[in-house]
Amino acid sequence: MRSPILAAMAAVATSSLLVAQVANDECSGAVVVVDGANGPFSNVGATNSAPAFTCGAGGNDVWFVYRATCTGSLAVNTCGSGFDTVLRAFDATCTPCGSFTTAMACNDDSCGLQSAITLSGVTMGNTYYFSVGGFAGGTGAFGLNITCTGGGGGGPPDDECSGPTPISLGVNGTFTNVGYTTSSPSWPCGAGGNDRWFAFRPTCTAPHTFYTCSPNTDYDTTIEIFSGNCGCGITSLGCNDDSCGLQSSITATLTLGNVYLVRVGGFASNTGNFDLTVDVGTGTGTITAMGVGACGGITIATTGNPNINGNLTTNLGGIGAGIPVIAYGFLPQNLVFCATCALGHDWSIVIPGASFALTIPCDPTLIGANLFTQGAEIGGTGCGLFPLSMTDTEQIVIG
């Protein structure tokens, strides 16, 4: 009877040892770090990673990964830590984790027994790995401090793809391409030129639409979107000259977590001012009044962005002493029950109140789907034994 018990105890002990292994012992498990103070961390229990340290006989190292927030210089240090550290950095822009052979920089002692390195020429959006070990394999607790400082001088940083301006969902700008030059590669549409570069990171995997269509855009634009890293080779995902008059629009399916480059130029190198708007989805979502079901004088208005990941708000007007409700459904109907009052859809979801806001999920399978909405006032004025007023029915086609 003792053998099975001992075996079980051994299994538990072995399992505990496995759990205790250091998660970021190799670069494949690197911990994400950001600008500012990170930690505290520890290299206790870590092993030596390849390639070997070229300074301080470093060993027992642990790994961290950082995405640059600026184009310029990057300062990294372990100053103030509790043991003799060794620090090195690797550029993952063109070399994936696990294939590193040469460190960008390596330092043993810079601030007492702790380490500091400064990397020049880092590029916003590019990925860098840091490995922290101990002098002669020493171990202990440490912090990792990071400062990214944008470079100055010369032309605008976003004149080339190495210094793109970050953009986000919604309207970005107003920008100008006056004073910008024409970048490589050559434009495949609209004889584009005098381009300005932007970087965008999607928050979900779905089609995204980029466009310059705006009253603030005052010239003939061109737009192109790329995947890949500047400096390692970028791939055009599409190019557009004229989509909305003389302005431009392009849609491409983007993947969560990747960074994409967008450049905006001018037809035949025209220059001027422009807004750059980013929508999730096709950008073709619509909200339409169907003219079905209204009675009693109350109104409905749904406004916002009818595309995936878009925000919509439905408001009822003309509500009196009754109880307002808003209903959403998925199937159109025209079920008349008194006078002109009719159910315009299947009323799958009923929400009390005269206003409701919702966010369409960021799910590309919803593109082209229909959502219907209708409002009612119960117990005020209107038709029926129990007074009821109904609004028109709206059809929302998701883009």
C-alpha positions in Angstrom: 0.0 0.0 0.0 2.9 2.3 0.6 4.2 2.2 -3.0 1.2 3.8 -4.6 1.2 6.6 -1.9 4.9 7.3 -2.4 4.4 7.3 -6.2 1.5 9.8 -5.8 3.7 12.0 -3.6 6.5 11.9 -6.1 4.2 12.8 -8.9 2.9 15.8 -6.9 6.5 16.9 -6.1 7.5 16.6 -9.7 4.4 18.6 -10.8 5.3 21.3 -8.3 8.8 21.5 -9.7 7.5 21.8 -13.2 5.1 24.6 -12.2 8.0 26.4 -10.5 9.9 26.8 -13.7 10.5 30.4 -14.8 7.9 31.3 -17.5 10.2 33.8 -19.3 13.4 31.7 -19.1 13.5 31.8 -22.9 12.4 34.6 -25.4 9.4 32.5 -26.4 7.8 33.3 -23.0 9.0 36.9 -22.8 7.1 39.2 -20.5 5.7 42.4 -22.1 7.2 45.6 -20.7 6.2 49.2 -21.4 7.6 52.7 -21.0 8.5 53.6 -17.4 9.3 51.4 -14.5 8.6 47.7 -14.8 8.9 45.0 -12.1 10.0 43.9 -9.7 11.2 40.7 -11.5 13.5 37.9 -10.6 15.9 35.6 -12.4 16.0 33.0 -9.6 15.5 29.6 -11.2 16.4 30.8 -14.7 18.9 29.1 -17.0 21.4 30.4 -19.6 19.9 31.3 -23.0 21.5 31.3 -26.4 23.3 33.3 -27.7 25.9 33.6 -24.9 26.3 37.0 -23.3 29.2 39.1 -24.7 29.6 41.1 -21.5 29.9 40.4 -17.8 29.9 36.7 -18.2 26.1 37.0 -17.9 23.9 34.0 -17.1 20.6 32.8 -15.7 18.8 35.3 -17.8 15.1 36.1 -18.2 13.4 37.7 -21.2 11.2 40.7 -21.9 9.5 42.1 -25.1 8.8 45.7 -25.9 7.1 47.5 -28.8 8.7 51.0 -29.4 6.4 53.9 -28.8 8.6 56.4 -30.6 11.2 56.7 -33.4 14.4 57.9 -31.9 16.5 56.5 -29.0 15.6 53.9 -26.4 17.2 53.9 -22.9 16.9 50.7 -20.8 18.4 50.1 -17.4 18.2 48.0 -14.2 19.5 50.8 -12.0 18.5 50.5 -8.3 18.2 46.7 -8.5 19.4 44.4 -5.7 22.2 42.5 -7.4 24.9 42.7 -10.1 22.9 42.5 -13.3 23.8 42.1 -17.0 21.6 43.5 -19.7 21.4 43.0 -23.5 19.0 43.9 -26.3 17.9 42.3 -29.6 16.0 43.8 -32.6 13.1 41.5 -33.6 12.1 43.7 -36.6 13.5 41.2 -39.1 14.7 38.4 -36.9 12.2 36.4 -35.0 12.6 35.4 -31.4 14.6 32.2 -31.2 16.8 33.1 -34.1 18.9 35.9 -32.4 22.6 35.6 -33.0 24.0 39.1 -32.1 22.8 41.5 -29.5 22.3 45.2 -30.4 24.0 46.1 -27.2 25.2 44.5 -24.0 26.2 46.1 -20.6 27.4 44.8 -17.3 28.1 47.8 -15.0 26.8 51.3 -15.7 25.1 52.6 -12.6 27.1 50.9 -9.8 26.7 47.1 -10.3 23.6 47.5 -12.4 23.3 47.8 -16.2 22.2 50.4 -18.7 22.0 50.5 -22.5 20.9 53.2 -25.0 19.7 52.1 -28.5 19.7 54.7 -31.2 17.6 54.5 -34.3 14.7 52.6 -32.9 11.5 52.7 -34.9 8.0 53.2 -33.6 6.0 50.0 -33.7 9.0 47.7 -34.0 9.6 45.0 -31.5 12.7 44.7 -29.2 13.7 41.9 -26.8 15.7 42.4 -23.6 17.5 39.7 -21.7 18.5 40.3 -18.0 20.9 38.0 -16.2 23.4 38.1 -13.5 27.2 38.8 -13.5 28.8 35.4 -13.5 25.3 33.9 -13.3 24.3 35.7 -10.2 20.6 35.9 -9.3 18.2 38.3 -7.5 15.4 40.8 -7.9 15.5 43.7 -10.3 13.5 46.3 -12.1 13.5 47.3 -15.7 13.2 51.0 -16.6 12.5 52.1 -20.2 12.4 55.5 -21.8 11.7 56.1 -25.5 12.7 59.5 -26.8 11.7 60.7 -30.3 14.4 62.1 -32.5 14.5 65.7 -33.7 15.9 67.6 -36.7 15.5 66.9 -40.4 12.2 66.6 -42.1 8.9 65.3 -40.5 9.5 61.8 -39.0 6.4 60.5 -40.8 7.7 61.5 -44.2 9.0 57.9 -44.4 7.6 54.6 -43.2 10.2 54.4 -40.5 8.5 57.2 -38.5 4.8 56.8 -38.9 2.2 58.7 -36.9 0.0 56.4 -34.8 -3.8 56.6 -35.7 -6.8 55.0 -34.1 -10.4 54.2 -34.8 -12.5 57.2 -35.8 -11.5 60.5 -37.3 -7.8 61.3 -37.2 -6.5 64.7 -38.2 -6.7 67.2 -39.8 -3.3 66.5 -41.4 -1.4 68.0 -44.3 1.1 66.6 -46.8 2.5 70.0 -47.7 6.3 69.8 -47.5 6.4 66.0 -47.7 8.4 64.0 -50.3 7.5 60.9 -52.3 8.5 57.6 -50.7 9.4 54.2 -52.0 7.9 51.9 -53.2 6.3 53.7 -56.2 2.6 54.2 -56.0 0.5 51.7 -58.0 -2.5 54.0 -58.3 -3.2 57.7 -59.0 0.4 58.6 -59.7 0.5 59.2 -55.9 3.2 61.4 -54.4 4.2 63.7 -51.5 3.0 61.0 -49.1 2.7 60.9 -45.3 2.9 57.7 -43.3 0.7 56.4 -40.5 0.6 53.2 -38.3 -2.5 51.4 -37.1 -2.9 48.4 -34.8 -6.4 46.7 -35.0 -8.1 45.7 -31.8 -9.9 42.8 -33.6 -9.5 40.6 -36.7 -11.9 42.0 -39.3 -12.1 44.2 -42.4 -11.1 47.8 -41.7 -11.8 50.8 -43.9 -9.5 53.8 -44.2 -10.7 56.9 -46.0 -10.0 60.6 -46.6 -13.7 61.4 -47.4 -14.3 64.5 -45.3 -15.2 68.2 -45.7 -11.8 68.9 -44.2 -10.0 67.2 -47.1 -9.4 69.8 -49.7 -7.4 68.1 -52.5 -7.3 65.0 -54.7 -5.9 62.3 -52.4 -4.5 58.8 -52.8 -4.2 56.1 -50.1 -2.4 52.8 -49.8 -2.1 50.2 -46.9 0.8 47.8 -46.2 1.5 44.8 -44.0 5.0 44.0 -42.8 7.8 45.9 -41.1 9.4 49.0 -42.6 13.0 48.0 -43.4 12.3 44.3 -43.8 10.0 44.5 -46.8 6.4 45.7 -46.8 3.5 44.3 -48.9 0.8 46.5 -50.4 -2.7 45.3 -49.4 -4.4 47.8 -51.8 -4.3 51.3 -53.2 -7.1 53.7 -54.1 -7.2 57.1 -55.9 -10.9 58.2 -56.2 -13.7 56.6 -54.2 -15.8 59.5 -52.8 -15.4 62.2 -55.4 -11.7 63.0 -55.6 -11.0 61.5 -52.1 -9.9 58.0 -51.4 -11.1 54.9 -49.5 -9.7 51.4 -49.1 -10.8 48.3 -47.2 -8.5 45.4 -46.1 -8.9 42.6 -43.6 -6.5 43.2 -40.7 -5.3 40.8 -37.9 -5.5 41.5 -34.2 -2.1 42.6 -32.8 -0.3 43.3 -36.1 0.8 46.8 -37.0 -0.2 48.1 -40.5 1.3 51.0 -42.4 -1.0 53.5 -44.2 0.3 56.3 -46.5 -1.7 59.2 -47.8 -0.5 61.2 -50.8 -1.9 63.2 -53.6 -3.0 62.4 -57.1 -0.1 63.4 -59.4 1.7 64.6 -56.2 -1.1 67.1 -55.2 -0.9 68.6 -51.7 -3.4 69.9 -49.2 -5.2 69.1 -45.9 -7.0 65.8 -45.1 -8.7 63.8 -42.4 -8.0 60.1 -42.2 -10.9 58.1 -40.8 -10.6 54.4 -39.7 -13.8 52.3 -39.4 -14.1 48.6 -38.6 -16.1 46.8 -41.2 -16.8 47.8 -44.8 -18.0 51.3 -43.9 -21.1 50.6 -45.9 -23.5 50.1 -43.0 -26.9 51.9 -43.3 -29.8 53.0 -41.1 -33.1 53.3 -43.0 -36.7 54.2 -41.9 -39.0 51.5 -43.3 -42.3 53.3 -43.0 -43.9 50.4 -41.2 -45.9 50.4 -37.9 -46.1 54.1 -36.8 -49.2 55.4 -35.0 -49.8 57.9 -32.2 -47.2 60.5 -33.1 -44.1 59.2 -31.2 -40.8 59.1 -33.2 -37.6 57.0 -33.3 -34.1 58.0 -34.4 -31.0 55.7 -34.4 -27.7 57.4 -34.9 -24.1 56.4 -34.9 -21.8 53.9 -36.8 -23.7 51.0 -38.2 -20.6 48.9 -38.9 -19.1 46.1 -36.8 -17.5 47.5 -33.6 -19.6 50.6 -34.1 -21.7 52.4 -31.5 -25.4 53.1 -32.0 -27.9 55.1 -29.9 -31.7 54.8 -30.3 -33.8 57.7 -29.0 -37.6 58.0 -28.8 -39.4 61.3 -29.1 -42.8 62.6 -28.3 -43.3 60.4 -25.2 -46.1 61.4 -22.9 -47.4 59.9 -19.7 -47.0 56.3 -20.8 -44.2 53.8 -20.4 -41.6 53.9 -23.3 -39.9 50.7 -24.6 -37.4 50.1 -27.4 -37.4 46.7 -29.2 -34.7 45.1 -31.4 -35.3 42.2 -33.7 -33.9 40.2 -36.6 -36.9 39.4 -38.8 -39.1 42.1 -40.6 -42.9 41.9 -40.1 -45.9 44.1 -40.7 -48.4 42.7 -38.1 -51.2 45.3 -37.8 -53.2 45.0 -34.6 -55.2 48.3 -34.5 -55.6 51.4 -36.8 -52.1 51.8 -38.4 -50.3 50.3 -35.4 -48.1 47.4 -36.4 -45.2 45.4 -35.2 -42.5 46.1 -37.8 -40.2 43.2 -36.7 -40.1 40.2 -34.4 -39.4 42.1 -31.2 -36.8 39.6 -30.0 -35.3 42.0 -27.3 -37.4 44.6 -25.5 -35.7 47.3 -23.4 -37.6 49.7 -21.1 -36.8 53.4 -21.6 -36.7 56.1 -24.2 -33.0 55.8 -25.1 -30.6 52.9 -25.5 -27.0 52.6 -26.6 -25.3 49.5 -28.0 -22.0 48.4 -29.6 -22.1 46.0 -32.6 -19.6 43.2 -31.8 -16.4 43.2 -33.8 -17.4 40.0 -35.7 -16.9 39.9 -39.5 -19.6 37.3 -39.8 -22.1 40.0 -38.9 -21.3 42.1 -42.0 -24.5 42.2 -44.2 -26.7 41.1 -41.3 -30.0 43.0 -40.5 -31.1 44.5 -37.2 -34.5 46.1 -36.8 -35.6 48.5 -34.1 -39.0 50.0 -33.1 -40.3 52.0 -30.2 -43.6 52.1 -28.3 -45.4 54.0 -25.6 -47.6 51.8 -23.4 -50.5 53.3 -21.5 -50.4 56.8 -22.9 -52.5 57.7 -25.9 -53.1 55.7 -29.0 -55.3 52.8 -30.2 -56.5 49.7 -28.6 -58.3 48.9 -25.3 -55.0 49.5 -23.6 -53.7 52.7 -25.2 -50.6 52.1 -27.3 -48.5 54.3 -29.6 -45.8 52.9 -32.0 -42.9 54.4 -33.9 -41.8 53.7 -37.4 -39.5 50.7 -37.8 -35.8 51.2 -38.7 -33.7 48.7 -40.6 -30.0 48.6 -39.7 -27.7 46.8 -42.3 -24.4 46.1 -40.6 -21.3 47.0 -42.6 
